Amino acid sequence: MAFQLPELTYDYGALDKSIDAQTMEIHYTKHHGAYVTNCNNAIAGTEWDDKPIEVIMANISKLPPAVRNNGGGHFNHALFWSVLSPQGGGEAAGALGDDIAKTFGSFSALKDQMSTAGATRFGSGWAWLILDAHGKLAVCSTPNQDNPTMDIAEVKGTPILGIDVWEHAYYLRYQNRRPDYLKAIWDVIDWHAVAERYAAAK
């Protein structure tokens, strides 16, 4: 099979200050697991079954909705898990921190923009911090399992941080209080991992 669930570097309960263990387990095993299975099934026997997920995303307009939805779900969740950590929180530092201050005015302003992007995304979707085509930081959101690497994205770029605002990401603890989840998620954002993505994208 082309794609597999990425191995988590922390236990399901490790992010409990922001995300409860039951939500983590269901989200990872059931939701992300289904995206992987369904994406693999959708590309099996096609010219895409040996292509990296990044190539598939960049050519998503050529592929059926099942690949857009499930391939996007796999790409987005793999990124999401990688930028969470029980040692997360705090603020971005170094070159990324400097760029955030220069672009948004302050780290707090970035958080406000990201939280607003997530809170105002109608229905299900994602909030993103990206580097755009000009290498500039920007905040955007996408519906469903779309992301800024897709050739159909309204705002295109390389995501360095993604926040899942589907209800399955937060509903067991926060119910319909998406803004509460968006406030809590910052306590587990791994800024070292985000900075590595930033440096690679630069």
N, C-alpha and C positions, 0 to 999 in steps of 0.2 A: 504494500500500500504506500502511496506517495507521502502522506502526512501522518504524524503521530502526535498525541498529546505531549507537550513539553513537560519535563519533570519539574515539579515545584521545588524550590530551595528552602521551603519552610512548611511546617505542619498546618493543617486546616485551622487549628485554633490559634495560630501564632499572631494573627492580625486582629485578635478579639477586641482590642480597644476601638476598632473601627468597623470590622466585619466579623460577624459571629461564625463559629466553626461550621454549623450546619449549612449556612448560606454558602460558605466557601466550598464545602464538599459537593453540594448539589450543583453549584455553578461550574465547578471544574470538571467533575466526573460526568454529569448529565448534560449540561448545556454545551460546554466546550467539547466534550466527548462526542456529542451528536453532530456538531459542526464538522469535526474531523471525519467521522464516518460518512456523513452525507456528501461532503466535498469529494472524498476519495471515490465514492460511488458515482458521482456526477462526472468525474474526469476519467474514470477507468476506461481503457481501450481507446482513448482519444490522443491527439497530438500533445495534449497538455499534461498527461499523467506522469511525466518525468521532469516537468518544469518547476522551478522554485516558486514559492507562493508569491514572491515579489513580482515575478514576471507575469503570473496569472493576474494579479491585481492591476498591473499596468496595462493589461489588455482585456479588462473585464467586459468592455462593450462588445467584444466578439464572442462572449460566452453566455450560456443560458442563465436565467435567474437563480437556479439552484447553486451554481458556482459563485455567483455574486453574493448570495445570502450566506452560504456555508463556508466558502473560502474566505469571505470577509470576516465571518465570525471566528474562524481559526486564526487569521492574521491578527485581528484586533485583540483577542483574548491572550494570545501568546505574548503580545507586547504588554498588555495590562498586568499579567502575573509578574513579568520581569521588572516592572518598575514599582513593585510593592515589596515592603520588607518590615519585619517587626522592629527593626532598628531605624525605621524611616522617621519622617517628620523634619522639623526644622526648616531651613531655607537653603536654596541653591547657593553655592559658593563658586569661587574661581571665575573662569571665563564665562560660564553660563550665568552665574549670578550677576556679573558685570553687564552682560548682554540683556538680561531681564530688566535690570535697573535702567539701562539706556533706552530700551524699547518701550517699557510699560510705565516707567517712572519709579516703581518700587516693586518689591516682591509681593507686598500686600495687594497692589493693584493687579498684578498677574493673577493671584488667587481669586480676586473679585471677578475678573473677566472670565476665567475658566469656570467658576461656579455659576455665573450668569449664563454662560453658553450651555452648561449642562442643565440648569434649572428651566431654561426657556426652550429647550429642544422639545417640541411637541411629540408626544408618544415616546417611542423607544429610540435610542441612539447613543452617540458618544460625543464627548467634549475633548478637544485636542489642543496640544501645544505643538506647533510644527516649525520647521524651517522651510520657508517658501522657496520658489524657484530662484530668487535673488539672494538666498542665504540669510533672510531676515526672519526673526521670530514672529509668529502670529498665532492667534487663537481662533479656532473655528469649531463648528460642530457638524456632524453628519447624521442622517437618519438611519435607522435599522442597523445593519452591519456594514454599511459603507464606511470608507475611510479616505483620507486625502491622497493616498497613493493610487487610487483608481483613476482610470482615464476619463471617467464620467463625473468625477468629483467637482463640485462647484468651486471649492478652494483646494488647490493642489499643493502638495509639499511632502516633506519627510517628517512623519510624526516622531516626536521624542518623548511625549507623554500622552497617554489616552486614559480617560475616565469613563467607565461604563455607566450609563444612566438607564439601562433597561431595568424594569422592576425586579427581575430575578436577581439583580446584583445587590439589592438592599431591602427587599420587601419584608422579610421575616423579622428584622429588627426595627426598621424605620417605617413600615407600612407605606402610606402615601406621602411621607414627609421627605421627599427627595432633597430639599435644601439641607435637612439635618445630616443626611448621608454625605452630601457634598461638602459640608463643613468638617465632618469626621474623617473623610478619606485622606485629608492632608497629613494626618498623623502617621500614616503608613506609606507615604510616597518616599521612595528611595532616590534621593537626589544624586547620589553617586552613580546609580544606573542611568538616570536621565542625562547626567553630564557626559557619560560615556557615549550615549546615543547622539548627543549634541556634537561631541568632538568627531564622531564618525561621519555624521551628516555634513559637517563643515569641510 
